[in-house]
Amino acid sequence: MVSIRPTRLVAALVAQALLLAPVLASADGEKQMSKRQTCNRLTHQIDHFEGKVLKMAQERDNALWEKSTQQHVERLKSRRADKCPQYAEERRVLARAKAQAEQMQKLVTAAAKGAAKYFSGGWY
């Protein structure tokens, strides 16, 4: 008969627990929440990163931190738009408004160049 030392038994049980813990803990939290809870959680995260974290990065003049925070907020907003239909429509409207603003900026730039050339007598 093989005798097992208590320390080896405890070590084996701890090793098994450590190996199984990630498998048991990896349940997706979003699947357990309702859509409304998921939307609220994402909205609160966006508010936190835009309201506090982004301001801290700007106050400290850390351009890299500011840029990465803005990218993270964009990822959160796109995930919220995917999961929450009311925000998907808002996302489409904002994208359309951004495209129109870019077109208007190009138009104003072209008009300013033309006006500068006209009023300067062709110098600019």
C-alpha positions in Angstrom: 0.0 0.0 0.0 1.3 3.4 -0.9 1.2 6.1 1.8 0.7 9.7 0.8 2.2 12.3 2.9 -0.3 15.0 4.1 1.9 17.8 2.7 1.8 16.2 -0.8 -1.9 15.7 -0.5 -2.4 19.3 0.4 -0.1 20.5 -2.3 -2.0 18.4 -4.9 -5.3 19.8 -3.8 -4.0 23.4 -3.9 -2.6 22.8 -7.4 -5.9 21.4 -8.6 -7.7 24.4 -7.1 -5.3 26.8 -8.8 -5.8 25.0 -12.1 -9.6 24.9 -11.9 -10.1 28.4 -10.5 -9.7 30.3 -13.9 -12.1 27.8 -15.6 -14.7 28.3 -13.0 -14.2 32.1 -12.7 -14.3 32.7 -16.5 -18.0 32.8 -16.7 -19.0 35.8 -18.9 -20.5 38.4 -16.5 -22.4 40.1 -19.3 -24.4 37.0 -20.1 -25.7 37.0 -16.6 -26.8 40.6 -16.7 -29.8 41.8 -18.5 -29.5 44.1 -21.6 -30.5 47.1 -19.5 -27.9 46.3 -16.9 -25.2 45.9 -19.5 -26.2 49.2 -21.2 -26.2 51.0 -17.8 -22.8 49.5 -16.9 -21.2 50.5 -20.2 -22.7 54.0 -19.9 -21.3 54.4 -16.4 -17.9 53.3 -17.6 -18.0 55.8 -20.5 -19.0 58.6 -18.1 -16.2 57.6 -15.8 -13.5 57.6 -18.4 -14.7 60.7 -20.1 -15.4 62.6 -16.9 -12.5 61.7 -14.6 -9.8 59.7 -16.3 -9.6 61.9 -19.5 -9.5 65.1 -17.4 -6.7 63.7 -15.2 -4.7 62.9 -18.4 -5.3 66.4 -19.7 -4.4 68.0 -16.4 -1.1 66.1 -16.3 -0.4 67.0 -20.0 0.1 63.3 -20.8 -0.7 63.0 -24.5 -0.2 59.3 -24.7 -2.6 58.7 -21.7 -5.1 61.0 -23.2 -5.0 59.3 -26.6 -5.3 55.8 -25.1 -8.2 56.9 -22.9 -10.0 58.4 -25.9 -9.5 55.2 -27.8 -10.8 53.2 -24.9 -13.9 55.4 -24.7 -14.5 54.8 -28.4 -14.2 51.1 -27.9 -16.7 51.3 -25.1 -19.1 53.4 -27.2 -18.9 51.0 -30.1 -19.5 48.0 -27.8 -22.5 49.8 -26.2 -23.8 50.6 -29.7 -23.6 46.9 -30.6 -25.4 45.8 -27.5 -27.9 48.6 -27.0 -30.2 49.5 -29.9 -31.0 53.0 -28.6 -27.3 54.0 -28.7 -26.8 52.4 -32.2 -29.1 55.1 -33.7 -27.3 57.8 -31.8 -24.0 56.5 -33.2 -25.3 56.6 -36.8 -26.6 60.2 -36.3 -23.3 61.3 -34.9 -21.3 59.6 -37.7 -23.5 61.4 -40.3 -23.1 64.7 -38.5 -19.3 64.2 -38.4 -19.2 63.5 -42.1 -21.3 66.7 -42.8 -19.0 68.7 -40.6 -16.0 67.5 -42.5 -17.6 68.4 -45.8 -18.4 71.9 -44.4 -14.8 72.3 -43.3 -13.5 71.5 -46.7 -16.0 73.9 -48.3 -15.0 76.7 -45.9 -11.3 76.0 -46.5 -11.8 76.2 -50.3 -13.8 79.5 -49.9 -11.1 81.0 -47.6 -8.4 80.2 -50.1 -10.5 81.7 -52.9 -11.2 84.8 -50.9 -7.5 85.2 -49.9 -6.5 84.9 -53.6 -9.2 87.4 -54.6 -8.6 90.0 -51.9 -4.8 89.8 -52.1 -4.7 90.3 -55.9 -3.4 86.8 -56.5 -0.6 86.9 -53.9 -1.9 84.0 -51.9 
